[in-house]
Amino acid sequence: MHARTCYRRILYSTLLGTMLSQESLLVEAATPAQNCEALTHLSLSDAKVSAAAIQSGTQPYCKVSLHLTPSKDSDIQAQVWLPADNWNGKYLAVGNGGWGGSIPDELMQAGLARGYATSGTDDGHTGPSGSFALAHPEKLIDFAYRSEHEMTIKSKAIIRAFYGHQPRLSYWDGCSGGGREALIQAHRYPDEFDGIIAGDPANFQRNAWAMWLAQAAFKDPADSIPASKFGMIHEAVLDACDTLDGLKDGLIDDPRRCQFDPKSLQCTAGDGPHCLTERQVRTARTILSAPVTSSGHQVFERLEPGTELRWARLAGGPEPGALFLDYFKYVVYKDPQWDWRSFDLDRDSALADAAMKGVLDLEPDLTRFAKHGGKLLLYQGWADQQVAPAATIAFYESMSRASGNSAHTNEWARLFMAPGMGHCLGGEGPDSFNKLGALEEWVEQHQPPDRIIASHATHGNVDRTRPLCPYPEVARYHGSGDIDDASSFRCEAPQSAGTAH
């Protein structure tokens, strides 16, 4: 037998015999391709490396595929991408969206481009449906937080095996479902990440809100508002509220101050394209109101004025989106035939809360993450059509109170509200900004973000920039200069707090 081959076999035998519990692999100094392939021999508890190979291209990397089985019913797929050269020494985990069901490779690609070793998971199942949770409570736990935790632990072991040492810093980046995952990871596993980005976190309480809106908007066709009228309503909202901040720019900087009443659009002589019927007025009022039970309990926040162009997501019909409906079918009632038309806000919002307790709910006490030295960058679009923006503000304020010293919260956690931005991206406002760069400066250079420049592009051409400010500060025009240029604005305390609704 060739001496080199014999030596490798001895190495692997020694590894398997003496280092299983350490989840590490001694690899011979070799090319990245050889070290990458050797990862298939890495022994991990409750996991298996199913493939590892160098991917060629302008930025070669070692692609590692993992199968994670932390419970008897778990079937979690994950990938770890390791730069073959020019690794920045850091790790980036990326979150998933909706019900997950696939590897978020586009987000991983963005991390790889910055030199990160990066990983993502399918959250423990295949496909975008929530049907996997039916009669599979362990899979629901995998989806909620365990797949992300196991992926993180195993990714760090793989990084150590490939490069010979642990990453010097670890980050998380996720929006929507990935934002929810971020906050759950920060609470449950506060020592795993040095910095966390959580965008538009998808609080599961919104599912009862979505069913409530569905009943109001299209249970009876006469109540439905045609999508062709959304633009007309949006223009009326801007006419009423755009200049509340002293600037006419097509954006509402704090929609909580907007008290627009759709009654102003009611038709006077039959239905028409530029007005709302009496029943459509009632529907619009419901959309712009918070759901409240008969006992006076507010279930969730409202959809804010300024979201009208995207009302189809929650109020377009003819049925609720599967993203929301699946929660009641497969988690709350455990009945694929459950009829959303039977939804009762009093009864079903309570059942929905009970079903997510301890699994999917967001716990605002992140003091252990703060004591670890972690930094949290939260962001939320004011024109989000899927997550009520004020729900993220409520979480941030609860988190501040839970820390016991709300005045010092901004030393480790900051929230950035983006006027005119939709769910994670899109909308009329600036929606593109270097979140990870801002977090890196905060964690690595101890420079907390006092403002983040965001841009808006049309057909690929940037046509507006604007600073995003740490809540509760807002961007105010200083009286001169281009209103589409961020340099014409500064972050200031709001003139008055947002009004209740």
TARADA-V566217 format. One record per residue. N is the residue number from 1. RES is the residue in one letter. PHI is phi in whole degrees, -180 to 180 (NA if undefined). OMEGA is omega as a letter, one per 40 degrees, with the letter a starting at -180 (NA if undefined). Layout:
n:N res:RES phi:PHI omega:OMEGA
n:N res:RES phi:PHI omega:OMEGA
This chain:
n:1 res:M phi:NA omega:a
n:2 res:H phi:-62 omega:a
n:3 res:A phi:-60 omega:a
n:4 res:R phi:-66 omega:i
n:5 res:T phi:-62 omega:i
n:6 res:C phi:-61 omega:a
n:7 res:Y phi:-61 omega:i
n:8 res:R phi:-63 omega:a
n:9 res:R phi:-62 omega:i
n:10 res:I phi:-64 omega:i
n:11 res:L phi:-60 omega:a
n:12 res:Y phi:-66 omega:i
n:13 res:S phi:-64 omega:i
n:14 res:T phi:-63 omega:i
n:15 res:L phi:-57 omega:a
n:16 res:L phi:-65 omega:a
n:17 res:G phi:-83 omega:a
n:18 res:T phi:-127 omega:a
n:19 res:M phi:-127 omega:a
n:20 res:L phi:-58 omega:a
n:21 res:S phi:-70 omega:a
n:22 res:Q phi:-89 omega:i
n:23 res:E phi:51 omega:i
n:24 res:S phi:-131 omega:a
n:25 res:L phi:-137 omega:i
n:26 res:L phi:-85 omega:a
n:27 res:V phi:-111 omega:i
n:28 res:E phi:-68 omega:i
n:29 res:A phi:-56 omega:a
n:30 res:A phi:-157 omega:i
n:31 res:T phi:-72 omega:i
n:32 res:P phi:-55 omega:a
n:33 res:A phi:-64 omega:i
n:34 res:Q phi:-67 omega:i
n:35 res:N phi:-65 omega:i
n:36 res:C phi:-64 omega:a
n:37 res:E phi:-61 omega:a
n:38 res:A phi:-64 omega:a
n:39 res:L phi:-65 omega:i
n:40 res:T phi:-65 omega:i
n:41 res:H phi:-94 omega:a
n:42 res:L phi:-67 omega:a
n:43 res:S phi:-96 omega:a
n:44 res:L phi:-128 omega:i
n:45 res:S phi:-72 omega:i
n:46 res:D phi:57 omega:a
n:47 res:A phi:-162 omega:i
n:48 res:K phi:-144 omega:i
n:49 res:V phi:-80 omega:a
n:50 res:S phi:-88 omega:i
n:51 res:A phi:-163 omega:i
n:52 res:A phi:-156 omega:a
n:53 res:A phi:-157 omega:i
n:54 res:I phi:-71 omega:i
n:55 res:Q phi:-102 omega:a
n:56 res:S phi:-82 omega:i
n:57 res:G phi:139 omega:a
n:58 res:T phi:-66 omega:i
n:59 res:Q phi:-134 omega:a
n:60 res:P phi:-61 omega:i
n:61 res:Y phi:-149 omega:i
n:62 res:C phi:-90 omega:a
n:63 res:K phi:-97 omega:a
n:64 res:V phi:-113 omega:i
n:65 res:S phi:-104 omega:a
n:66 res:L phi:-122 omega:i
n:67 res:H phi:-119 omega:a
n:68 res:L phi:-106 omega:a
n:69 res:T phi:-136 omega:a
n:70 res:P phi:-70 omega:i
n:71 res:S phi:-133 omega:a
n:72 res:K phi:-64 omega:a
n:73 res:D phi:-104 omega:a
n:74 res:S phi:-81 omega:i
n:75 res:D phi:-147 omega:a
n:76 res:I phi:-100 omega:i
n:77 res:Q phi:-104 omega:i
n:78 res:A phi:-144 omega:i
n:79 res:Q phi:-132 omega:i
n:80 res:V phi:-125 omega:i
n:81 res:W phi:-111 omega:a
n:82 res:L phi:-118 omega:i
n:83 res:P phi:-54 omega:i
n:84 res:A phi:-70 omega:i
n:85 res:D phi:-151 omega:i
n:86 res:N phi:59 omega:i
n:87 res:W phi:-66 omega:a
n:88 res:N phi:-83 omega:i
n:89 res:G phi:84 omega:a
n:90 res:K phi:-123 omega:a
n:91 res:Y phi:-121 omega:i
n:92 res:L phi:-130 omega:i
n:93 res:A phi:-97 omega:a
n:94 res:V phi:-116 omega:a
n:95 res:G phi:-89 omega:i
n:96 res:N phi:-108 omega:i
n:97 res:G phi:-122 omega:i
n:98 res:G phi:56 omega:i
n:99 res:W phi:-88 omega:a
n:100 res:G phi:69 omega:i
n:101 res:G phi:102 omega:i
n:102 res:S phi:-157 omega:i
n:103 res:I phi:-74 omega:a
n:104 res:P phi:-78 omega:a
n:105 res:D phi:-69 omega:i
n:106 res:E phi:-65 omega:i
n:107 res:L phi:-68 omega:i
n:108 res:M phi:-64 omega:i
n:109 res:Q phi:-61 omega:i
n:110 res:A phi:-64 omega:i
n:111 res:G phi:-66 omega:i
n:112 res:L phi:-60 omega:a
n:113 res:A phi:-63 omega:i
n:114 res:R phi:-93 omega:i
n:115 res:G phi:91 omega:a
n:116 res:Y phi:-83 omega:i
n:117 res:A phi:-78 omega:a
n:118 res:T phi:-132 omega:a
n:119 res:S phi:-145 omega:i
n:120 res:G phi:-151 omega:a
n:121 res:T phi:-136 omega:i
n:122 res:D phi:-86 omega:i
n:123 res:D phi:69 omega:i
n:124 res:G phi:101 omega:i
n:125 res:H phi:-162 omega:a
n:126 res:T phi:-112 omega:i
n:127 res:G phi:98 omega:a
n:128 res:P phi:-81 omega:a
n:129 res:S phi:-81 omega:i
n:130 res:G phi:-90 omega:a
n:131 res:S phi:-64 omega:i
n:132 res:F phi:-59 omega:a
n:133 res:A phi:-77 omega:a
n:134 res:L phi:-64 omega:i
n:135 res:A phi:63 omega:i
n:136 res:H phi:-133 omega:a
n:137 res:P phi:-61 omega:i
n:138 res:E phi:-68 omega:i
n:139 res:K phi:-68 omega:i
n:140 res:L phi:-66 omega:i
n:141 res:I phi:-64 omega:i
n:142 res:D phi:-57 omega:i
n:143 res:F phi:-62 omega:a
n:144 res:A phi:-66 omega:a
n:145 res:Y phi:-159 omega:a
n:146 res:R phi:-73 omega:a
n:147 res:S phi:-64 omega:i
n:148 res:E phi:-68 omega:i
n:149 res:H phi:-66 omega:a
n:150 res:E phi:-64 omega:i
n:151 res:M phi:-58 omega:a
n:152 res:T phi:-64 omega:a
n:153 res:I phi:-62 omega:a
n:154 res:K phi:-70 omega:i
n:155 res:S phi:-63 omega:a
n:156 res:K phi:-67 omega:i
n:157 res:A phi:-66 omega:i
n:158 res:I phi:-68 omega:i
n:159 res:I phi:-60 omega:i
n:160 res:R phi:-62 omega:a
n:161 res:A phi:-68 omega:a
n:162 res:F phi:-77 omega:a
n:163 res:Y phi:-99 omega:a
n:164 res:G phi:92 omega:i
n:165 res:H phi:-159 omega:i
n:166 res:Q phi:-71 omega:i
n:167 res:P phi:-65 omega:a
n:168 res:R phi:-77 omega:i
n:169 res:L phi:-147 omega:a
n:170 res:S phi:-131 omega:a
n:171 res:Y phi:-128 omega:i
n:172 res:W phi:-125 omega:i
n:173 res:D phi:-137 omega:i
n:174 res:G phi:-158 omega:i
n:175 res:C phi:-132 omega:a
n:176 res:S phi:63 omega:i
n:177 res:G phi:-59 omega:i
n:178 res:G phi:-68 omega:i
n:179 res:G phi:-71 omega:i
n:180 res:R phi:-63 omega:i
n:181 res:E phi:-57 omega:a
n:182 res:A phi:-58 omega:a
n:183 res:L phi:-71 omega:i
n:184 res:I phi:-67 omega:i
n:185 res:Q phi:-63 omega:a
n:186 res:A phi:-62 omega:i
n:187 res:H phi:-78 omega:a
n:188 res:R phi:-79 omega:a
n:189 res:Y phi:-131 omega:a
n:190 res:P phi:-67 omega:a
n:191 res:D phi:-95 omega:a
n:192 res:E phi:-81 omega:a
n:193 res:F phi:-128 omega:i
n:194 res:D phi:-86 omega:i
n:195 res:G phi:-146 omega:a
n:196 res:I phi:-132 omega:i
n:197 res:I phi:-107 omega:i
n:198 res:A phi:-127 omega:a
n:199 res:G phi:-105 omega:i
n:200 res:D phi:38 omega:a
n:201 res:P phi:-59 omega:a
n:202 res:A phi:-84 omega:i
n:203 res:N phi:-62 omega:a
n:204 res:F phi:-69 omega:i
n:205 res:Q phi:-64 omega:a
n:206 res:R phi:-67 omega:a
n:207 res:N phi:-67 omega:i
n:208 res:A phi:-66 omega:i
n:209 res:W phi:-59 omega:a
n:210 res:A phi:-65 omega:i
n:211 res:M phi:-67 omega:i
n:212 res:W phi:-61 omega:i
n:213 res:L phi:-66 omega:i
n:214 res:A phi:-62 omega:i
n:215 res:Q phi:-63 omega:a
n:216 res:A phi:-71 omega:a
n:217 res:A phi:-91 omega:a
n:218 res:F phi:-151 omega:i
n:219 res:K phi:-63 omega:i
n:220 res:D phi:-113 omega:a
n:221 res:P phi:-54 omega:a
n:222 res:A phi:-67 omega:a
n:223 res:D phi:-89 omega:a
n:224 res:S phi:-72 omega:i
n:225 res:I phi:-103 omega:i
n:226 res:P phi:-60 omega:i
n:227 res:A phi:-58 omega:a
n:228 res:S phi:-64 omega:a
n:229 res:K phi:-96 omega:a
n:230 res:F phi:-62 omega:i
n:231 res:G phi:-63 omega:i
n:232 res:M phi:-64 omega:i
n:233 res:I phi:-65 omega:a
n:234 res:H phi:-61 omega:i
n:235 res:E phi:-63 omega:i
n:236 res:A phi:-67 omega:i
n:237 res:V phi:-64 omega:i
n:238 res:L phi:-64 omega:i
n:239 res:D phi:-60 omega:a
n:240 res:A phi:-83 omega:a
n:241 res:C phi:-129 omega:a
n:242 res:D phi:-58 omega:a
n:243 res:T phi:-90 omega:i
n:244 res:L phi:-60 omega:i
n:245 res:D phi:-92 omega:i
n:246 res:G phi:86 omega:a
n:247 res:L phi:-140 omega:i
n:248 res:K phi:-92 omega:a
n:249 res:D phi:-139 omega:i
n:250 res:G phi:79 omega:a
n:251 res:L phi:-129 omega:i
n:252 res:I phi:-109 omega:a
n:253 res:D phi:-74 omega:i
n:254 res:D phi:-145 omega:a
n:255 res:P phi:-62 omega:i
n:256 res:R phi:-62 omega:i
n:257 res:R phi:-84 omega:a
n:258 res:C phi:-87 omega:a
n:259 res:Q phi:-111 omega:a
n:260 res:F phi:-62 omega:i
n:261 res:D phi:-114 omega:i
n:262 res:P phi:-60 omega:i
n:263 res:K phi:-57 omega:a
n:264 res:S phi:-66 omega:a
n:265 res:L phi:-104 omega:a
n:266 res:Q phi:-66 omega:a
n:267 res:C phi:-65 omega:i
n:268 res:T phi:-105 omega:a
n:269 res:A phi:-144 omega:i
n:270 res:G phi:84 omega:a
n:271 res:D phi:-66 omega:i
n:272 res:G phi:-161 omega:a
n:273 res:P phi:-70 omega:a
n:274 res:H phi:-114 omega:i
n:275 res:C phi:-153 omega:a
n:276 res:L phi:-117 omega:i
n:277 res:T phi:-68 omega:i
n:278 res:E phi:-58 omega:a
n:279 res:R phi:-73 omega:i
n:280 res:Q phi:-69 omega:i
n:281 res:V phi:-60 omega:i
n:282 res:R phi:-61 omega:i
n:283 res:T phi:-65 omega:i
n:284 res:A phi:-61 omega:i
n:285 res:R phi:-63 omega:i
n:286 res:T phi:-64 omega:a
n:287 res:I phi:-59 omega:a
n:288 res:L phi:-93 omega:i
n:289 res:S phi:-127 omega:i
n:290 res:A phi:-87 omega:i
n:291 res:P phi:-73 omega:a
n:292 res:V phi:-130 omega:i
n:293 res:T phi:-74 omega:a
n:294 res:S phi:-64 omega:i
n:295 res:S phi:-89 omega:i
n:296 res:G phi:93 omega:i
n:297 res:H phi:-82 omega:i
n:298 res:Q phi:-82 omega:a
n:299 res:V phi:-77 omega:a
n:300 res:F phi:-157 omega:i
n:301 res:E phi:-85 omega:a
n:302 res:R phi:-94 omega:i
n:303 res:L phi:-76 omega:a
n:304 res:E phi:-81 omega:i
n:305 res:P phi:-58 omega:a
n:306 res:G phi:108 omega:a
n:307 res:T phi:-95 omega:a
n:308 res:E phi:-56 omega:a
n:309 res:L phi:-67 omega:a
n:310 res:R phi:-119 omega:i
n:311 res:W phi:-62 omega:a
n:312 res:A phi:-59 omega:a
n:313 res:R phi:-62 omega:a
n:314 res:L phi:-112 omega:a
n:315 res:A phi:-128 omega:a
n:316 res:G phi:-91 omega:i
n:317 res:G phi:68 omega:e
n:318 res:P phi:-80 omega:i
n:319 res:E phi:-135 omega:i
n:320 res:P phi:-63 omega:i
n:321 res:G phi:-60 omega:a
n:322 res:A phi:-59 omega:i
n:323 res:L phi:-54 omega:a
n:324 res:F phi:-92 omega:a
n:325 res:L phi:-64 omega:a
n:326 res:D phi:-60 omega:a
n:327 res:Y phi:-62 omega:i
n:328 res:F phi:-75 omega:a
n:329 res:K phi:-66 omega:a
n:330 res:Y phi:-107 omega:a
n:331 res:V phi:-114 omega:a
n:332 res:V phi:-76 omega:a
n:333 res:Y phi:-95 omega:i
n:334 res:K phi:52 omega:a
n:335 res:D phi:-143 omega:a
n:336 res:P phi:-61 omega:a
n:337 res:Q phi:-96 omega:a
n:338 res:W phi:-56 omega:a
n:339 res:D phi:-99 omega:a
n:340 res:W phi:-62 omega:i
n:341 res:R phi:-68 omega:i
n:342 res:S phi:-88 omega:a
n:343 res:F phi:-59 omega:i
n:344 res:D phi:-125 omega:a
n:345 res:L phi:-59 omega:a
n:346 res:D phi:-60 omega:a
n:347 res:R phi:-73 omega:a
n:348 res:D phi:-82 omega:i
n:349 res:S phi:-68 omega:i
n:350 res:A phi:-68 omega:i
n:351 res:L phi:-64 omega:a
n:352 res:A phi:-65 omega:i
n:353 res:D phi:-64 omega:a
n:354 res:A phi:-66 omega:a
n:355 res:A phi:-68 omega:a
n:356 res:M phi:-96 omega:a
n:357 res:K phi:-58 omega:i
n:358 res:G phi:78 omega:a
n:359 res:V phi:-125 omega:a
n:360 res:L phi:-109 omega:a
n:361 res:D phi:-75 omega:a
n:362 res:L phi:-96 omega:i
n:363 res:E phi:-93 omega:a
n:364 res:P phi:-78 omega:a
n:365 res:D phi:-81 omega:a
n:366 res:L phi:-112 omega:a
n:367 res:T phi:-63 omega:i
n:368 res:R phi:-67 omega:i
n:369 res:F phi:-64 omega:i
n:370 res:A phi:-65 omega:a
n:371 res:K phi:-67 omega:i
n:372 res:H phi:-66 omega:a
n:373 res:G phi:99 omega:a
n:374 res:G phi:-70 omega:i
n:375 res:K phi:-121 omega:a
n:376 res:L phi:-118 omega:i
n:377 res:L phi:-110 omega:i
n:378 res:L phi:-98 omega:i
n:379 res:Y phi:-143 omega:a
n:380 res:Q phi:-154 omega:i
n:381 res:G phi:-80 omega:i
n:382 res:W phi:-68 omega:i
n:383 res:A phi:-104 omega:i
n:384 res:D phi:-64 omega:a
n:385 res:Q phi:-97 omega:a
n:386 res:Q phi:-123 omega:i
n:387 res:V phi:-123 omega:i
n:388 res:A phi:-58 omega:a
n:389 res:P phi:-55 omega:a
n:390 res:A phi:-66 omega:i
n:391 res:A phi:-68 omega:i
n:392 res:T phi:-70 omega:i
n:393 res:I phi:-62 omega:i
n:394 res:A phi:-62 omega:i
n:395 res:F phi:-64 omega:a
n:396 res:Y phi:-60 omega:a
n:397 res:E phi:-69 omega:i
n:398 res:S phi:-64 omega:i
n:399 res:M phi:-62 omega:i
n:400 res:S phi:-64 omega:i
n:401 res:R phi:-65 omega:a
n:402 res:A phi:-65 omega:a
n:403 res:S phi:-71 omega:i
n:404 res:G phi:81 omega:i
n:405 res:N phi:-151 omega:a
n:406 res:S phi:-62 omega:a
n:407 res:A phi:-65 omega:a
n:408 res:H phi:-103 omega:a
n:409 res:T phi:-58 omega:a
n:410 res:N phi:-69 omega:i
n:411 res:E phi:-75 omega:a
n:412 res:W phi:-132 omega:a
n:413 res:A phi:-145 omega:i
n:414 res:R phi:-138 omega:i
n:415 res:L phi:-113 omega:i
n:416 res:F phi:-119 omega:i
n:417 res:M phi:-95 omega:a
n:418 res:A phi:-111 omega:i
n:419 res:P phi:-60 omega:i
n:420 res:G phi:78 omega:a
n:421 res:M phi:-88 omega:i
n:422 res:G phi:-81 omega:a
n:423 res:H phi:-74 omega:a
n:424 res:C phi:73 omega:i
n:425 res:L phi:-167 omega:i
n:426 res:G phi:83 omega:a
n:427 res:G phi:101 omega:a
n:428 res:E phi:-85 omega:a
n:429 res:G phi:-96 omega:i
n:430 res:P phi:-57 omega:a
n:431 res:D phi:-129 omega:a
n:432 res:S phi:-117 omega:a
n:433 res:F phi:-154 omega:a
n:434 res:N phi:-85 omega:a
n:435 res:K phi:-63 omega:a
n:436 res:L phi:-67 omega:i
n:437 res:G phi:-61 omega:i
n:438 res:A phi:-64 omega:i
n:439 res:L phi:-69 omega:i
n:440 res:E phi:-60 omega:i
n:441 res:E phi:-63 omega:i
n:442 res:W phi:-66 omega:a
n:443 res:V phi:-75 omega:a
n:444 res:E phi:-93 omega:a
n:445 res:Q phi:-117 omega:i
n:446 res:H phi:58 omega:i
n:447 res:Q phi:-114 omega:a
n:448 res:P phi:-64 omega:a
n:449 res:P phi:-73 omega:i
n:450 res:D phi:-88 omega:i
n:451 res:R phi:-166 omega:i
n:452 res:I phi:-126 omega:a
n:453 res:I phi:-81 omega:i
n:454 res:A phi:-113 omega:a
n:455 res:S phi:-128 omega:i
n:456 res:H phi:-122 omega:a
n:457 res:A phi:-126 omega:i
n:458 res:T phi:-120 omega:a
n:459 res:H phi:53 omega:i
n:460 res:G phi:86 omega:a
n:461 res:N phi:-108 omega:a
n:462 res:V phi:-66 omega:a
n:463 res:D phi:-123 omega:i
n:464 res:R phi:-161 omega:i
n:465 res:T phi:-127 omega:a
n:466 res:R phi:-157 omega:i
n:467 res:P phi:-76 omega:i
n:468 res:L phi:-96 omega:a
n:469 res:C phi:-114 omega:i
n:470 res:P phi:-67 omega:a
n:471 res:Y phi:-57 omega:e
n:472 res:P phi:-93 omega:i
n:473 res:E phi:-64 omega:i
n:474 res:V phi:-133 omega:i
n:475 res:A phi:-82 omega:i
n:476 res:R phi:-121 omega:i
n:477 res:Y phi:-67 omega:a
n:478 res:H phi:-92 omega:i
n:479 res:G phi:100 omega:i
n:480 res:S phi:-149 omega:i
n:481 res:G phi:97 omega:a
n:482 res:D phi:-69 omega:a
n:483 res:I phi:-73 omega:i
n:484 res:D phi:-101 omega:a
n:485 res:D phi:-119 omega:a
n:486 res:A phi:-58 omega:a
n:487 res:S phi:-66 omega:i
n:488 res:S phi:-87 omega:a
n:489 res:F phi:-128 omega:i
n:490 res:R phi:-135 omega:a
n:491 res:C phi:-82 omega:a
n:492 res:E phi:-137 omega:i
n:493 res:A phi:-66 omega:i
n:494 res:P phi:-64 omega:a
n:495 res:Q phi:-65 omega:i
n:496 res:S phi:-153 omega:a
n:497 res:A phi:-67 omega:i
n:498 res:G phi:-61 omega:a
n:499 res:T phi:-74 omega:i
n:500 res:A phi:-72 omega:i
n:501 res:H phi:-144 omega:NA
